[in-house]
Amino acid sequence: MKHVLENFLDRLPSSPLYHDDDYKLKAVFLFIATYFGYSIFLGVYRLTLHPLAKIPGPKLAAFTYWYEIYYDVWLGGQYFRQLAKMHEKYGPVVRFNPNELHFNDPDFIDTLYPGASGRKTNRPLMVGKRSGTPDSMTGTFDHDLHRRRRGALNPFFSVASVRKLEPTIREHTNKVLRRMEQASITGEPVQMNLMFKAYASDTIVQYAFGDCFHFLDNPNWGKPYFEAVDMFFALNHLFGHWPWIGFLVRMAPGWVMRNFGPSLREMWEKKLWWIQKVREIRASNDPERVKNTIFGGVLTSSLPDEEKTDFRLASETQLVVFAGEGTTAHTLSAAIFELLSNPATLEKAKAELKTVIQDPNDIISFAQLDGLAYFNAIIQETIRLHPGVVSRQWRESPEPMIYKDQQRGKEYVIPPNFSYSMTPLVIHHDPSVFENPREFQPQRWIDNPKLSRAFMGFSRGPRSCIGLNLARREIAVLLATLILKYDLYRGQKGCTLELYDTVRERDIDCNGEFIIPAPAKGSKGMRVRVRH
């Protein structure tokens, strides 16, 4: 090591203030020794005197962030698996990095994520940096500022407002059916996750701006754009652990983004389109466009002017669009896969749907969906088994909390202003809560409605997913329509679907946590052959 440093330092220009070049080597060794000495001192403090020192968990995880970085960055979004193993070993609360706690206790969810009238909760600044949208609603640290920002969007995601979108959702569902009929003629397998992303994107973008990219009319479903989005999500752990990387990406000039590769160029062009649409709405004289679009509502809300700048709304736009695309598409893909893999469940769902709609070529209405217990249990079970958001649900409490570990008879004081979280995949796959957690069993939600207390598919509390009502309607209408129209292919004639080269462990299950679930490397997603 010394020989390498000497060869390197010999190439550096010597200073006229010193006659002995050995000072350079000594300075480097002093810097290294100081750095490692401080790191060891900090690590020892974290293990002994830190406010979280008494919380169980791996000592190495408490000692340094590099333990988490190894699983997040080096192994590629694998820390969620390690968290599950930690809970098996250490119990329902673990300290998984120097300054954060993770819980796996359904009875403590409402304490960690209190309702709108309960204790205030903040969200760590790191969340906005990790998501690449630090100025968006989801990245907002302060509880009260978050409420104001969310209040401007809430009216557009109420049940009543989402009902007004029924014609748009029906129109996009018809486009999906036409594209599937075309695929039955060519015989080419359909990459369902791409088709569902196009469906979800056209819906949320149309609602946001009064216009969309019309991916459902695109021969390749807008594949380059969605590859760019996936690449952006793949960077989230880098953004989280080294925020300066995300800062450079956000601040990079347009010519850099446009010339750094097709993916970044695609992302940049869509971002410019979003900003342009916001500016058009801002300057619009069309009251209907201003009234009936999400960002028309934001621009005419009571938010102060500094909350309506192009820069901040660009973050909000990215959040709304990204959150409304891949998550909905993933649920639809997973639901179709599970139904085609479980013929008895598919037949039971089809029989229930036929009680409210007779013609398989009709598109089911919102009103007809409301009373279908088994069908809605299918959606609930799909989201439990394959949630669209798999990242930890971070919060911070300005007040201390007391946690009682009933399993081990211990009590812990959670200091204020430390990050804590729960992870949907961890609690949703906990065998002590869900019997046979890896199995697709929609009936469990009908037999035991109390399981909802452990459901984290849309997060919980006042920072839960704002688009829940819209997402459920989008999923339900298209899924019900496909169930009614298509049977499972068993060699018969008629409208059928057949899984094509799709494996659950590779193509459906979460193989990497990048806020959204990632399939295994090389996966082409869920594909089917369509026959008419």
N, C-alpha and C positions, 0 to 999 in steps of 0.2 A: 504493500500500500504506500509506504514511504517513498519507494523508488518511483512509482507512478506519479505521485504528487510532485516529486522533485523534477522529473522530466517535463511535466506540464508547466510548473512554475518557472523553469528556466527559460521558457519561451516568452514569459511576460516581461515587459520593459522594466528595467530596474529604476528605482527612484534615486534622484540625485541627492536626496536627503539622507540616504543610507548607503554605507559601503559594504555591508554584509548582506548578501542576498538570502542568507538563512532566515532573516526576519520574516520573509514572506511565508516560508514553510511553517514557522512558529505561529504566525497569525492565523493561518488556516487551521492548524491543529487546535489553537486556542478557541477558534470559533466552533469547531466540531465538538470539542470537549464541553464548551459552555452550552451548546444546543442539547447535547445528550444529557448533560447534568441537569439542565432545567427540565427536560422531558421526564427523567427519572423522578426528580423531586415532585413534579406535577402529578405523575402517576401514583406515587406513594401517598400524596395528599388525597387524591381521588379515592384511594382504597381505605384510608383511615379517618380523615377528618372531614371529608366532603359530606354535605347534608343528606346525600343518598347512600352513604357508605353502609348502612344497615340493611338495605334492600337486597334480597338474594339475587344472584346472577353470576355469570362467568367473571372471574377476576380480571381476565385479559380484556373483556369487553368494557369493564369499568375503568381499567387502566388507560386505554387508548382507543381513539376513533378508528385506528387502522384495522381493528378487528371487524368492525362493520364495513369499512371500505373494502376489505378483502372479499366479503360476500356480495356487496352491492356492485362494485366496479370490476374487480378482477374476475369473479365468477359470473357476473352478469345478472343482477337482480335476484339473488338466491337467499337473501336474509330472511325472507318470510318463512322459509323452511327451517332455518336455524331457530327462529323465534318459537316455532311450534315445539321443537326439541327442548328448548330452554324451559318452557312451561311444563313439559313432562317431567323434567328433572327438578326444577326449583319451585314449582307451584304457580298459583294464579297471578302473581305479580313478579316481574323480573326487571332488573336494571340491565338493559341491553346495550347501552353505551354510557359514557361518563355522565351525561346530564339528562337522560331520558328513561322513562319507565314504560313498560308494556303490560297490559292487563288481559286476562282471559277469564272473565267471570261475568256471566249474563246478569247476575243480580246486582252488579255494580255499574251497569251501563248507564242507567238514568242518573247516577251520581256524577259519572264522568262527563256525560252529555245531557245536562239538565235542559228542561223545556224552556220556552220563551220567557216564562215568568220566574224561572229559577236563578241560580247563581250565575254571575257573568263568567264567560269563558273567552279567552283570547286564543289566537292561533299563532304558533311560532312564525317569526319572519322567514325562517328557512323554507317554509312550505311554498310561499310565493316564489322564492328564488328557484326552488327545485322544479316547480311547474313551469317556469319561464314566463309567468304572468304576475309579477310582484305587485302591480297596481290594480289587479282585478279583485273582485269580491272574494274569491276563494283565497287569495293571498293576503287579505287584510288582517293585520295583527289585532287591532283594537276592536273590542266587542261592540261598542257604540257606533263606530264608523262603519263596521260591517252591517249593522242593522239598517243604517241609512242607505248604504249602497244596495243592499238586498231589497229594501223597501221600494226602490224605484223599479225593480224587476218583478217583484212578487205578483202584482196584478196580472201579468201576462202568463203566469203559470198556475193560476187558480183553476179549479175544475170548470168554472163557467167559461173562462177564456179559452181553455183547451178545447172545449166543446165547439167553439167557433172554428176550430181548425179541422173539423171532421171532413168537410169537402176536400181540403188539400190532401189529407191523409188518404182518403178514398181515391183521389186522382192518382197519387203516387203508387198506391196499391195496384191499380189497374195497369200502370206502366210496368210494374214488376211482372204481372201476369203475362203481358204481351211479350216481354223479353224472354220469359221462360218458355212461352209457346214457340218463339223463334229458335230457342236452343234445342227444343225437341225435334225441330226439322233438321238442324245441322248434326245433331247427335253429339255435339261437344259437351263435355261436363261443365256445369256452371260453378264458378267459384263463388259460393253463396256469401261468404263474408264480404267480398267486394260489392256484390249486388246490394246487400243489406246496408253497407256503408253509404252507397249512393242514395238509397232510399232515405236513410236517416239524415244525411247531409242536405239533400234537396228540401227536406221538411223543415229542419231547424234554420237553415240559411234563408229560406223563403220567409219564414216567420220573423226572422231578425231584421231583414232589410227590404222585404217586398220583392225580392229577386233572388235567384240562386244560380249555381253553376250548371244546372240541368245534367247532372251526372247520369241520371236514369236514361237519358237519350244518347249518352256517349258510348261508342262501341266498346271501349275498354273500362267503362264504369268510373272513369277518372282515376285510374290506377296510379299514375305518377304522383298525383296530389296525395293520395292516401299513403303511398310509400314515403313521401316527405314527412307526413304527420307521424308515421311510425318511427322514422329516424329521429324526429324531434323528441318524441317520448323516450327513445333509447338513450338520450343524453341527460335524462332527469337526475340520475345519480351523480353525474359529473357536476351538474349545476348545484346540487344540494351540498356536496362535499367541498366543492371549489367554486363558490358563487361568482368569482371573477370571470369564469368561462362563460356563464350565462349572460353576465353584463356585457362582455365583448360581443357576443352573438346579437344581443338586442341593440347595441349601439353601432354595430358595423354599418358602414355606408352601403347604399343600395347596390353600387357597382360591385362591391365585394361579394354580396349575397348572390347577385345574378351570375357571377363568374366563378363561383366556388364549386360548382357541380349542379347537375340537373335537379337534385332533390331540394337543395337550398334555394335555387332559382324558382322552383315551383312554389315553395313556401312563401318566398318574398312576394311573388306576383299576386298570390291570393291575399296576402296581408295588405298590399296596396289596394286591392279591389275592395276589401272590407272598409278600409279608411275612406276610400272614395265614396262608397255607399253611405257611410255615416255623414259625410259632408253633403251629399245630395239630399239626405233626409233633413239635415240642418237647414238647408236653403230651400226646401220644398214648399210650394204653395198648395200642395195637395193635402187637405186635412185628413183624408182617409189613410194615406200612407203614413202620416205622422201618428195618427191615432191607433192604427192596427199593426204596427211593427214594433218589435221589442225596443229597438234603439230610437224609434220615434218617441216611445214612452220615456226612455231615459233622458232624452234631450229636452222634453217638455216637463220633466219632473221638478220637484222642489230642491233637487240637489244644487249646491252652489256651482258657479261657473268653473271653478278649478277642478270640479269632478267631471266636467263635460269636455275636457280638452281631447284633441285627437289622440294624443299619446296615451292618456289613461283609457279612453274608450277602445283603443287598439288592444290593450290587455284584456278588457272585459269582453270584447268581441271574440278574441282567441279562446277565452275560457268557455263562453256560451257555445261556440261552434264545436270545438274539440270535445267538450263534455257531451254534446248531443249527437256525435257521430259514432265513434268507435264503441262506446259502451252499449248503445242500443243494438248495434250490429252484432256485437259479441253475444248478447243474450239471445237474439234471434237465431244465430248460427248454432249456439249450444242447444237451444230448444228443439230445433229441427233434427239435430244429430241424435239427441236423447229419444225423441219420439220415433225416429226411424230405427233406432236400436232397441226399442221396447214396444213391439207391435201391440201388445195388450193395452198399454197405456194410450197409444195412438187411437185404437179402436174405441176405447172408453171416452176419449176426448171428442172424437167424431160423433159418437152417439149423443153426447150431451149437446153439442153444437146443433145437431139436427133437430133438437126440440124447439129451437127458436128460429131456425132458418132452414127452409126445405130445398131451395135451388142452390146447388153447389157452385153455380156461377155467380151468385150474388155476393156482394161484399157486406159483411155483418156491420151493424151500426153500434155506436157507443152504448145506446140504451139496451140493446140485446145482450151485450157482454156483461152487464153489471151483475146479473144474478147467477152466473155460471160458476158454481163453487169449484168444481174439479178443474175446469180450464184455468181459472185464476190460480189454483194451487200448482198447476204445471209451471206457470210463469214464476211463482214464488220459489218453487223448488229449483228451477233453472238458475235463478239469481243466487240462491243459497249455494248451490254446487259450483256455479261458474259466474261469480260476480264480475260486473263490468269494470269496477274500480277495485284494485287489490292492494293499493298502498295503505300504509298505516293512516288512521284517522286521528291526526294530531290535534291536541288542545293544550292550553295552559290555564291554570286557575290562579287568579289574584289572591285567593284565600287558601289556607291550608285545608287538607282533607284527611280524614281518618279512614284507613282501610283495614278491615278485619279478615284475616285469612282463616276461614272456617275450617279448611282442610287440616291446617297445622296448628290452629289455636294461637295464632300470633296477630299482633296489631302493629300497624305501621303508620307513622305520621308522614303524609306527603307534603313537603314544604311548598309554599306558594311560588308561582312563576317558574316552575320546572315543567318541561314538556312531558306529556304522557299520551298514550295512544292505545287503540285496539286495531286489529287487522281482520277484515271480513273473512279471509280464507282460514285464519287460525280458529276463530270461534265457530264458524260455519262447519268446520270439519272436526270439531271436538266430539269424540264419541261419548263423553259424559253428558253432553247436551243433546246431540242428534245420534240416535241409534243407527248403526251402519252408515256412517256419514258419507262414505264414498258412493253409496247407491242412490239412484234416482228414484225417489219415492214420493210423488206428489200427495199421496193419501195421508202422509204424516201431518200435513197442515190442517186437514179436516178432522183427523182423529185427535189432534192435540193443538188447538189454537194457541195455547200458552207458549208454544215455541217461538211465537213472534217476539217475545221479550229478548231473544238472542239473535234477532235478525239485524244485520248491519249492512244490507245490500245497498241502501241509499244513505248510509251514515245515520246519525241521530242528532236530535236537539235542533237549536235554531240555525245551525250551520249545515244541516242535512241538505241533500241534493235538491236544488230548487226546481229542477225539471222532472221530478218524480211523476207528476200527473201526466205530463206530455209523453214521457218515455213509456209508461205503462200502456197508454192508449196506442201509441205507434206500434209497440210490440204486439199488443192484443189483436188489433185489427188485421195486420198482415199475417200473423201466425194463424189466427182462426180461419182466414180466407184460404191459406195454403192447406190447412188440415181438411177443410171441407172439399176442396177441389181435387186433391191428390190422395191416392192410396199408396201404400207401401208396395213396391214392385215385387211380384212373386212369379213373373212370367206371363201374367195376364195382359189383356188389352185394356185400353183406357188411359186416363190421366194418372200417371204414377211417378214416384220419386224413388231413386235407388242411390244409396251411398256409394261414392266412387273414391277409392284409395284414401279413405279417411280413417284415422286411428285416434281414439280419444286422447290417449296419453301424449301423442305428438301434436295433434292439430286442434284440440279443443281445450284441454287442461292448461292451467297456467304453468308455463315452464320458466317464466322470468317475470319479476314484478318491476314494471316501469310505469307506475301509476295505473296503467291499464295492463291486463294480462298479455303476455307474449307467448306464442306457440314455440315449439322446438325449432332450432335452427334448421333451415331447409324446408320447413312446412309450407305447403301451398294452401293451407286453410281447409275449411270444410267444403267438399265438392260433391255434387250430385249429378246423376243423369236424369234428365226429364223426358218422359214419354207421353205422347198424346195419342 
